[in-house]
Amino acid sequence: MAVRKTKYEMPEQPPKERIKNFKEVPYGYSNETAIEEAKRCLQCKNKPCMEGCPVEIDIPGFIKCIAEGDFDKAAEIIKNKNSLPAVSGRVCPYEGQCEGVCTVKKIGEPVAIGRLERFIADYEREKGVKTPKKPKSTGKKIAVVGSGPAGLTCAGDLAKMGHGVTVFEALHAPGGVLMYGIPEFRLPKKIVNSEVDYIKKLGVEVRYDMVVGKTITVDELFEEYDAVFIGTGAGLPRWLRIPGENLDGVYSANEFLTRVNMMGAYRFPEYDTPVKIGKIVATFGAGNVAMDCARTSLRLGAEKSYIIYRRSDVEMPARDEEIEHAREEGVIFKLLTNPVKFIGDDKGLLKQVECIKMKLGEPDDSGRRRPIPIPGSEETIKIDTALVAIGQSPNPLIPQTVKGLKMGKWGNIDTDEAGRTSIPGLFAGGDIATGAATVILAMGAGKRAARAIDEYIKSKK
């Protein structure tokens, strides 16, 4: 039987409708479509897709169950390795990981692994999530700092091993970047809350408004806990470092998205949002965060939303799907364009950005072609809101308060592959260790660290 060469499409909100609301864009697969898509899987013996999965899911196993209509078994297989499947099924960059090495890709599009994982996660949530039987308690206690993807994954896996786990979250809501950094239309809050509820049902306690490094120190945690995992992410914005960046109307992407997510702006136009933007918004950068900013701006009423990026579309780091959605929604891409300075009025309000055209030279350290300014190509663009989305650095609070902690040159905590730091019993993973990366890589780091913590605790007996 011939294999279908293209993925089954996932229905979505039409662009003209979705830019007026914050409802999730894709609707998800139906039961019938999921089964047909699962049948495209060749069930390869060498399972290359599993090698591309940071959280080690038995991908052919759960897809085979879907093809046979056994959705409950598929959910069980996924949850055996991944405690946050509804999250990863929505935001994981599959095209560069499991789908990128899918054998079916040799004849056409890869199997839609991400869409199938999302389908099963949504199926299980609607039916009622099953909580696995709690293992016998080891009597050991672990503190997890941060309730983002790394912290939640580490906490969930440790709980499954029988350890007592307490998560310390600085904010009043759980989820970290999942809650405050990703827009509602891409990852609904109810999805994050549902995933966190599952982690809690495993026996994990979450304590809020606990700023480790201020409210309590790592040394104090060690007085009560046998090991500590730090998963505080990369919350320190990077700036363009050009004149005028202090003008009113210039924001970091981190600040903008946090305000939108934590102040209820995603409910606009249900009620008047406390987050205000101008008529013409420019987002600088071309990663997933930049796309989130540009698309969110349109939903908050911007008449024009630009993506200004110094390289070409080939080098844009955002997922293809996010770029496509942004284009469909009317985001204007000004590529090979670099900001030189922001220009304001006599009241200090942003009014324009001066940019210069670029050409691409030889590849730099990132492997992408280096952008080179073209003399005499300056142009001025009228804008009243600027969103700087060129990346974040690791949160410096905890490293500054832990004596003897070895650090990397970029402000990251230095760890080995398993998340061990220079201090016995102290582990770290996710963006705090690697710098800004993807949700799924942070989850993978949390999983590896959980195993290392379990080994460390057992070695102390």
C-alpha positions in Angstrom: 0.0 0.0 0.0 1.4 3.4 -1.1 2.1 5.9 1.7 0.5 9.3 1.4 3.2 11.9 0.6 1.6 14.8 2.5 0.5 15.3 6.0 -3.2 15.5 6.7 -4.0 19.2 7.3 -5.1 20.5 10.7 -8.0 22.9 10.4 -7.4 26.4 11.7 -9.2 29.7 12.4 -9.2 31.9 9.2 -6.6 34.7 9.5 -9.1 37.5 9.2 -11.0 36.1 12.2 -8.1 35.0 14.4 -6.3 38.4 14.4 -9.4 39.7 16.3 -9.2 37.2 19.1 -6.7 35.2 21.2 -8.3 31.9 20.7 -6.0 29.0 19.7 -5.3 29.0 16.0 -5.3 25.3 15.1 -8.4 23.3 16.0 -6.6 19.9 16.2 -7.2 16.6 14.4 -10.4 14.7 14.5 -10.3 11.0 15.6 -10.6 9.9 11.9 -7.9 12.2 10.7 -5.5 11.3 13.5 -5.9 7.6 12.6 -5.3 8.2 8.9 -2.2 10.3 9.7 -0.9 7.7 12.0 -1.2 5.1 9.3 1.5 7.0 7.3 4.1 5.8 9.8 6.3 3.0 8.5 7.1 1.6 11.9 10.8 1.7 11.1 13.0 -0.8 13.0 15.8 1.7 13.6 13.3 4.4 14.9 15.2 7.5 13.8 12.5 9.7 15.2 13.2 8.6 18.8 16.8 9.7 18.5 15.5 13.2 17.6 13.2 13.4 20.7 14.8 15.2 23.7 12.3 13.6 26.1 12.7 10.0 24.8 9.1 9.3 23.8 8.4 5.9 22.1 7.1 7.7 19.0 6.4 4.6 16.8 4.8 3.0 19.7 2.2 5.7 20.4 1.6 6.3 16.7 0.9 2.5 16.2 -1.7 2.7 18.9 -3.4 5.7 17.3 -3.5 3.8 13.9 -5.2 1.0 15.7 -7.7 3.3 17.4 -6.3 2.6 20.9 -6.0 6.2 22.1 -5.8 5.3 25.8 -2.7 3.1 25.2 -1.2 5.9 23.1 -1.6 8.3 26.0 -0.1 5.8 28.4 3.0 5.4 26.2 3.5 9.2 25.9 3.0 9.9 29.6 5.5 7.3 30.5 8.2 9.7 29.3 6.5 13.1 28.9 4.4 14.7 31.7 3.7 17.8 29.5 2.4 16.4 26.1 -0.2 19.0 25.5 2.5 21.6 25.8 5.1 20.0 23.7 2.4 19.0 21.2 1.9 22.7 20.6 5.2 24.4 20.8 7.9 21.8 20.1 10.0 22.5 16.9 9.3 19.0 15.6 10.5 19.9 12.1 14.1 20.1 13.4 13.9 17.1 15.6 11.8 13.9 15.3 10.0 14.9 12.1 13.3 16.2 10.7 14.7 12.6 10.7 11.4 10.8 9.9 11.9 8.1 7.2 8.7 9.2 5.4 10.4 12.5 4.7 12.4 10.8 2.0 9.3 10.5 -0.2 7.4 13.6 1.0 6.3 15.3 4.2 7.2 13.5 7.5 4.6 12.0 9.7 2.8 14.7 11.7 4.3 13.5 15.0 3.6 16.8 16.8 0.0 17.0 15.7 -0.6 13.4 16.8 1.0 14.0 20.2 -1.3 17.1 20.6 -4.3 15.0 19.6 -3.6 12.3 22.2 -2.9 14.9 24.9 -6.2 16.7 24.2 -8.1 13.4 24.0 -6.8 12.4 27.4 -7.6 15.7 29.0 -11.2 15.8 27.7 -11.7 12.2 28.8 -10.0 12.7 32.2 -6.3 12.3 32.9 -5.3 9.2 34.7 -2.8 9.6 37.5 -0.3 6.7 37.8 -0.1 4.8 41.1 2.3 6.5 43.4 5.4 4.6 44.2 6.7 3.8 47.7 8.2 6.9 49.2 12.0 7.0 49.5 11.8 9.5 52.3 14.0 11.9 50.4 13.1 15.5 49.5 14.1 17.6 46.5 13.6 21.3 46.0 13.0 22.4 42.4 13.4 26.1 41.7 11.2 27.4 38.9 8.0 25.9 37.5 8.9 26.3 33.9 9.3 23.3 31.5 12.6 22.2 33.0 11.4 22.4 36.6 8.0 20.8 36.0 9.6 17.9 34.0 12.3 17.3 36.7 9.7 17.5 39.4 7.3 15.1 37.7 10.0 12.5 37.0 11.4 12.7 40.6 7.9 12.2 42.0 7.4 9.1 39.9 10.6 7.8 41.5 9.1 8.1 44.9 10.8 11.3 46.1 9.1 14.2 47.8 9.3 17.2 45.6 8.6 20.9 46.3 8.6 23.4 43.5 9.4 27.1 44.4 7.9 29.6 42.0 8.6 33.3 42.1 5.3 34.4 40.5 1.7 33.8 41.7 1.0 31.3 38.9 2.7 28.2 37.7 4.3 27.4 34.3 7.1 29.9 34.0 7.6 30.8 30.3 4.7 28.5 29.4 2.4 30.8 31.2 3.9 34.3 30.8 6.0 34.0 27.7 3.9 32.2 25.1 0.6 33.9 23.8 -2.8 32.4 24.5 -3.4 31.8 20.8 -0.4 29.4 20.7 -0.6 27.8 24.2 -3.9 28.4 26.1 -3.6 29.0 29.9 -6.1 26.2 30.5 -3.6 23.8 28.8 -0.8 24.8 31.0 -2.9 24.7 34.2 -4.1 21.2 33.2 -0.5 20.0 32.8 0.5 21.5 36.1 -2.5 19.9 37.8 -1.2 16.5 36.6 2.3 17.2 38.1 0.6 18.1 41.4 -1.4 14.8 41.3 1.9 13.0 41.1 2.5 14.3 44.6 4.5 17.5 43.8 3.9 20.5 46.0 4.1 24.0 44.4 4.9 27.0 46.5 4.2 30.4 45.0 5.7 33.9 45.6 9.0 32.3 46.5 11.9 34.2 45.0 14.9 32.0 45.7 17.8 34.2 46.2 15.6 36.8 48.0 12.8 35.1 49.9 14.9 32.1 50.6 18.5 31.1 49.7 19.8 27.9 48.1 21.8 27.3 51.3 18.6 27.5 53.3 17.0 25.0 50.9 19.8 22.6 51.6 19.0 22.7 55.3 15.7 20.9 54.5 16.2 19.2 51.1 18.6 16.5 50.0 19.1 18.0 46.6 18.2 21.2 44.7 17.4 21.7 41.0 17.6 25.1 39.5 15.4 25.7 36.4 14.9 29.5 36.5 15.3 30.0 32.8 16.6 33.0 30.8 14.7 36.0 32.0 17.2 38.8 31.4 16.4 40.6 28.1 19.1 41.5 25.6 19.0 44.9 24.0 20.0 46.4 20.7 22.3 48.9 22.3 21.5 51.7 19.9 20.7 55.4 20.6 17.1 56.1 21.7 16.5 52.7 23.3 15.4 54.5 26.5 12.5 56.3 24.7 8.9 55.7 25.9 7.5 53.1 23.6 10.5 50.8 23.5 10.0 47.5 25.3 11.7 44.1 25.6 9.8 41.2 24.3 9.9 39.7 27.7 8.2 42.6 29.4 5.6 42.9 26.6 4.6 39.3 26.6 4.6 39.0 30.4 2.2 42.0 30.6 -0.1 40.5 28.0 -0.2 37.1 29.6 -0.2 38.0 33.3 -2.4 41.1 33.1 -5.2 39.4 31.2 -4.6 41.3 27.9 -5.2 38.1 26.0 -8.9 38.4 26.9 -9.1 41.6 24.7 -11.6 42.7 23.5 -13.7 41.0 26.2 -12.6 43.8 28.4 -10.4 46.8 28.2 -6.8 45.6 28.6 -4.2 47.4 30.7 -1.6 46.8 28.0 -1.5 49.6 25.5 0.4 49.7 22.2 0.6 52.2 19.4 -0.8 52.0 15.8 2.5 51.0 14.2 4.6 48.3 16.0 8.0 47.1 15.0 9.4 43.9 16.4 13.2 43.4 16.1 14.3 39.8 15.7 12.9 36.8 13.8 12.7 33.9 16.3 9.5 32.4 17.8 9.3 35.1 20.4 9.5 37.8 17.7 6.6 36.2 15.8 4.6 36.0 19.1 5.2 39.7 19.6 4.2 40.7 16.1 1.1 38.6 16.0 0.0 39.7 19.5 0.4 43.3 18.5 -2.2 42.8 15.7 -4.6 41.2 18.2 -4.2 44.2 20.5 -5.3 46.6 17.7 -2.1 47.6 15.9 -2.8 48.9 12.4 0.7 47.8 11.2 3.0 45.2 12.6 6.6 44.9 11.3 9.2 42.2 11.7 12.6 43.9 11.2 15.4 41.4 10.8 19.0 41.9 9.7 19.3 38.6 7.8 17.1 37.0 5.1 14.2 34.7 5.4 16.5 31.7 5.1 18.2 32.5 8.4 15.1 33.3 10.4 15.2 31.0 13.5 11.4 30.9 14.1 9.4 27.7 13.2 8.1 27.6 9.7 4.6 27.3 11.0 4.9 30.5 13.1 6.4 32.5 10.2 3.6 31.3 7.9 0.9 32.2 10.4 2.5 35.7 10.9 2.5 36.3 7.1 -1.1 35.0 6.8 -2.2 37.5 9.5 -0.6 40.5 7.8 2.7 40.9 9.6 5.0 42.9 7.3 8.5 41.5 7.0 11.4 43.9 6.4 14.4 41.6 6.0 18.0 42.5 5.5 17.3 45.6 7.6 19.0 46.6 10.8 18.1 49.4 13.2 20.6 52.1 13.8 18.8 54.4 16.2 15.3 55.2 17.6 14.0 58.7 17.2 11.6 60.4 19.6 9.8 63.7 20.0 10.4 66.4 22.5 8.3 64.6 25.1 10.5 61.4 24.9 7.9 59.4 22.9 9.1 57.0 20.2 8.2 58.2 16.7 10.6 56.6 14.2 13.4 54.1 13.8 16.3 54.7 11.4 17.5 51.5 9.7 20.2 50.5 7.3 20.0 47.8 4.6 22.2 44.8 4.9 23.8 42.2 2.6 25.0 38.8 3.7 28.7 37.8 3.8 30.4 34.7 5.0 29.0 32.6 7.9 29.7 33.7 11.4 30.1 31.6 14.6 26.3 30.8 14.5 26.7 29.2 11.1 24.5 31.9 9.5 25.8 34.3 7.0 27.1 37.5 8.6 25.0 40.6 7.9 27.1 43.6 6.5 25.7 47.2 6.3 25.3 48.8 2.9 26.6 52.4 3.1 24.1 55.0 2.0 21.1 52.7 2.3 19.6 54.3 5.4 15.8 54.7 5.7 13.5 56.0 8.4 10.4 54.0 9.3 7.5 55.6 11.3 6.7 53.6 14.4 5.3 54.3 17.9 6.1 51.0 19.6 9.3 48.9 19.4 9.5 45.4 20.8 13.1 44.1 21.1 13.1 40.3 20.6 16.7 39.4 20.0 17.0 36.9 22.9 17.4 36.6 26.6 20.3 35.8 29.0 20.1 33.4 32.0 18.5 34.8 35.1 21.4 36.1 37.3 19.7 36.2 40.7 20.5 32.7 42.0 24.0 32.5 40.6 24.8 35.8 42.3 23.8 34.4 45.7 25.5 30.9 45.6 29.1 30.9 46.7 31.5 28.6 44.8 29.1 28.0 41.9 31.0 27.7 38.6 29.6 29.8 35.8 29.9 29.9 32.0 31.1 32.9 30.1 27.5 33.9 29.1 26.2 34.1 32.6 24.9 30.5 32.5 25.4 28.0 35.3 28.1 25.5 34.2 26.8 21.9 34.2 27.6 18.6 32.7 25.2 16.8 30.4 23.3 15.4 33.4 22.8 18.9 35.0 25.4 18.5 37.8 27.0 21.8 38.9 30.2 22.4 40.7 28.4 22.1 44.0 27.5 18.5 45.2 23.7 18.1 45.4 23.0 21.2 43.3 21.7 20.6 39.8 20.5 22.9 37.0 18.9 22.6 33.6 17.2 24.4 30.8 17.9 28.0 29.8 19.7 28.8 33.0 22.4 26.3 32.0 22.3 26.6 28.2 21.1 30.1 27.5 17.8 30.7 25.7 16.6 27.6 23.9 13.4 25.7 23.2 10.8 24.4 25.6 11.4 20.8 24.6 15.2 21.1 25.2 14.5 22.4 28.7 12.2 19.5 29.3 14.9 17.1 28.1 17.3 18.8 30.5 14.9 18.4 33.4 14.5 14.7 32.6 18.2 14.0 32.5 18.7 16.0 35.8 16.0 14.0 37.5 17.9 10.8 36.7 21.1 12.3 38.0 19.5 13.5 41.2 18.1 10.1 41.8 21.5 8.5 41.4 23.1 11.2 43.7 20.5 10.5 46.4 21.0 6.8 46.2 24.8 7.2 46.3 24.5 8.9 49.7 22.9 6.0 51.5 
